[in-house]
């Protein structure tokens, strides 16, 4: 392969004007109470209307936002039965996904409508609500029906939505905590009575009474739970439970833990510390159902329990043959929420997936894929293809949420399953408008990661995104830009699409200090389609930001290198920050060292280099190197005079450095005439090159000179080949010959950049060039090179043909009559 794929991409010089979200307000006729809608986007609060020429932190400094890590609209039925909720934390470790903070918020659809005047009539006494009801009513009244629908679509609960599969079988009731299980609510007076008795007894109750107190208190009205947990008398009850923790039966401990889930006890509460230690001690004496149920409760409490999970995995290994289908799916769910999976467990999971694949519900298939994806569990291509086979046949019946989870795993496993991808193009475009922004992001990212271009999917995403853009996290905006740039697709609404995403990148600027990879991802995606937002680029190339990239868990030097050099080439008027020269030098050396070991030595490149040297006259006529190191792919550089004659320029090759020996050349009349007048008009470039060679050169390495048969085939400068070697028409705008060679011509001739392409340069099963390689060819042309491609669909089959056929093909490519006539 001639290139190394990179993990991010970049945009046209473009400035979008910052827009703020102005909430709509509605006044009800017949009511004098003023109702004003709260600002829908808290990130734009107090910023006013700013120009995009200035980057500002659009969030107050102390305001932190909790983002939903994976929200998707579900199938029609699922979305109605299980309304979305809020985001959660990993079970097995303290995991915070990019963009996670502490305060939950939702955004409404942006609106520029002015606030209508408020009525001044006195409110009716019977309609006067409590404070909380007033706030809720005002927010509801301020939303239009469309905005309310958008809110509903975008909402998501990362704790509950992944658990939809548990609704499909009654067996899950004993394996998991059911938040929606109907429970008889106790009156507040009874709660007071319980707490009063706890205070009187001062923790001296017996074990049964303690357990019963927790059960009853958890049945109090939900709005009382927060106050209850902070109640001193409740803490007294908790201390009593901790004191007697080893005396409780396992079923009582489980009941108290479930009560803690209902009461939303903080994950760091001392009671939970004691209970975790006790459950770790008891695991081996518990039933498999109890072990899985307790793990599920820890997830619902958002408590990290790595020790408990390690014991659970060992327990599961010991009882593997006893696992039922629901127990297995629940285990995979727990593995995913814990973000870890032992290797030996992963192997056994594959065998269980094969065993039960046809028996899983579609939601269970999605849950298994999500568990494998979250735990970064490797999975064989065979198993992934089996899953994809099942999904491709039933995709229409699958919820969007479950489908997206399958796509995540397909992307992670790097499996190209064409039937599934084709079916995706039929099913998903119609669902895009009702799919959550993060679900849309994962669909788009899967397409770009697998290099699969479906215009129907991409156009549907582009049309829906501007109205949803304020729901994008920094990660979402960056991945959208990267995906569209990677596939080199500019949609019909490209200006609206790109300006809305660039503006969202401005809004999220404060997040890039913590997640610098997202800013570079977005900017690289924009650069692929020739868009360079100057203010964001200036921020990304500043020394302060470069320092932050060094603290990232990702290697970002190469991305900085690609961005910085692209700006230098394509934005000559750019006046912002630049990377320091020493950093450029450091990364260049790193990239070139890699190329020498991994790229230059690839067979298709070595063969092309050797044959070009043989055809043109030696290594001094060809240079296999990276003309643009920041694009991380190699080129075969060749220089031609205006008459088509190859020009030696690679004087650093070892043969060029050899000490010249004393040789004798016979001075004939013909040679003297040529030295005085130049070559005769009826000679070809090949004949001139042959005649100019000295006797010692002719006795040199045979590999560097054409065989006798090769010379005969190449003499006359014309291509002699049958129809099999005819070059296919170039496809896609990036492959078309430039309209004029004026900018590419030098006074002395033409510089060729010969690209030996491979499949990874193109979209899957197509001849559509990917964004990075479009960028490279565009920049080579701007630097004065004429790009000549040896496309893999032509060159790779020729590698198995005769030397003469390969030389004929290369001769046609290098001495293309159209190229030379236009350069002449």
C-alpha positions, 0 to 999 in steps of 0.5 A: 500500500502506498499510504498510511490511513490517518485517524482524523480529517479537515474545510474552504476558508469560511466564517460563520456568524455566531448565532444565539438561541432565543427562546420563544414565548407564548402568552395564553389568552384569558390568563394574565400570568406572564410566561417566559421561556428559559434560554434553551441553550445554556451555553449561549447564555449571556454571550449576546450576538458575537461575530465568529471572527472572535472565539469566545468561551460561550459557557460561563466558566463555572457551568458544566454540562452533562452530555448524553453519551449515546442517544438514539431514537428507538423504533416507534413502539420502543420510543413510546414505551420507554421515554429517554432519560439521562446519562450515566457512568461506567460500572467497572471504573470511574469512566468519563466519556468525552464531553461528560460533566455534571449538570444535565441540560437539554437544548431546544430548536434555535429560534430568532423569534422575538418575545411577545409582550406580556399581559398585565392582568391579575392571575386567577387565584385557583390557577396559582401554582406552586413554584415548581409547577410554575417553572414547569408550566412556563417551560412547557408553554414556551415550547412549540409542538415541534420543539417539544418533539425535538426535545423528546427525540433528543432525550436519552437515559444511558442507564435505561435505554441500553436495558430495553432488551430486558423487557423482552423476556420475563426471566430478566426480572430476577436478573436485573433491577426494574425501575418501572416495576409498579410499587405502592406508594406510602404516605409521607406520614408513614415515612415520618413515623419510620424515621421517628422510630429509628431516632428513638431506638438509635439503631438498636432495631433487629435485622428484620426491622432494619430491612423493613425500614429500607423497603418502606422508605424506598416506597415514599414519593419520588420527590421526597427521596433527595430530602430523605437521603440527607435526613440525619435519621436516615443516616442513623439507619444506614449506620445501623445497617453497616454495623450489622452488615455481616449478620444480614441474609443475602436476600436481605442485603439484596433488598436493602441494595435495591432500596438504595437504588430506588432512593438514589443513594449517592454512589460514594455513600458509606453504606454502599462501601460496606455493602460492596465489601460484603458482597465481594466476600459472599459472591461464591456463596450466592446464586448466579441470579443474585450475582448478576442482580447485584452487579445490575444494582451497582450499575443503576447506582452508577458505582464503580465496582472493579473488584466485584466485577473481577470476582463476577467474571471468575464466577461466570468462568466457573459456571459457564456451562450453566448460563441460560440465554438471558443470563448470558445476555445480562452478563454481556451487558454487565461486561460492557457497562464495566468497560472490561472483559478478560480474554478467556471470557471473550473466547467463551462469549463467542461460542455462546453467541454462535450457539444462541444467535438464532434465538436472540431477539433483535434487541438482545443482538443489539445489547450484545454488540453494545456490550462487546463494543463498550468493553473493547472486546475483540471479536472474530470476523466470522462471528461479526459476519454471522451477526451482520447476516442476521441483522441484514435480513431483519433490519426493518424490524430492528429498533434504531437504537439496537441497529446503531449498536450493531454498527458500532461493533461492525466499525470496531471490528473493521468488517465490511459486510456489503449486504448489511451496508446496502440494506442500511441505505434502504432502511436508515435514511427515512429514520434519520429525522427522528433519530437522536443526534448521537445515533446519527453521528454513529451511523455517519461515522460507521460509513466513513470508518468503513469507507462506505459511501451511500449518498442517500444516507449522507444526504439525509444526515446533511438535511437533518443536521442543521436543525439539530446542531445545537444538540451536538457535543464537541465530539459529535460535531467533529465526527460529522465534519470528519466523516463528510470530509473523509468521504469527500462529500459536499451535500446539496445544502453544503453551506448551511451544513458546514456553517452550522457545524463550524459555529457549533465548534465555536460554541464548544471551544471550551471543551477542546482544552480537555479533548483536543483530539476533537478539534483536530478531528473536525479541522482535518475533516474540513480541510479535506473539503477545502474549508479552513476556518481561520479562527479555529485554526489559529486556536489549534496551532497556538503553543498553549493548545499544542501543549494540551495535545501532549496530554491527550491519550491519542498521538496528535502530532501527526494531525497537527502536522497535517493541519499546519502544513495544509494551511501553509500550502492552501491559505497563503493569506493566513496570518494566524499561529503556526507550529514551530519549525522544530516541531515540524522537523521532529514530526517529519523525521518520525514520518519519514522513518516510518515510511522507510520501514513500511511504505517505500518497501511495499511490493507495488511501489518497489516494482514501479520504482525499479521499472521507472529507473530502468525505463528512464535511465537510472535512479537519478531520474526517479525518486521514491519519497514523500513529496508531502510528508504531512499526507503520509503517503509516498510518491514517485517523482519524475522530471521531464523537459518540455520536449518530453526528455527525462531530466536527472535530478535525484543526485543523492542516490548512491549511484550518483555519488560514485566517483567518476572513473576515467573513461574514453568516449569516441568523438564521432561527427554525429556526436559532435553535431549533437553537442553543437546543435542539440539532438536531431528532430527525428530522435525520440527521448528514449534514443537520446537517453540511450545515446547519451549513456557512456560505455561504463553506464551501459555495462552497469546493472542490467536491472537499471536498463531496458532489455533489448525487447523492452527498448524495441517496444518503447522505441518511437515514443508511442505506446504499443499495447493491446486493448487490455492495457488501455487506461480506464476513464478516470472517475470522480472530480479528484481524478480528472486531469487539471484544466490547464498545466499553466500553473504546473509548468516550470521554465525547464519542464514538468514535475510529475508526482506518480501515485501508486494507489491502493484500495485504501485510497478509495471508498469501498467497492468504488473509484471515489477517492477519499478526502485525504488523497483528494487533499494531497493531489490538490496540494501537489498541483498547487505546488507545481506538480502534475499528478499521475496515478497508477490506479490499483485496478490497473497496476495490481493486475499488471504486477502478474504480467510480463516485464514488457507489458509493465514497461509499456504501461508505465511509458504510456503514463509518463509520456502521456501524449495529452500531457506532453502536448499541453505542457509543450 
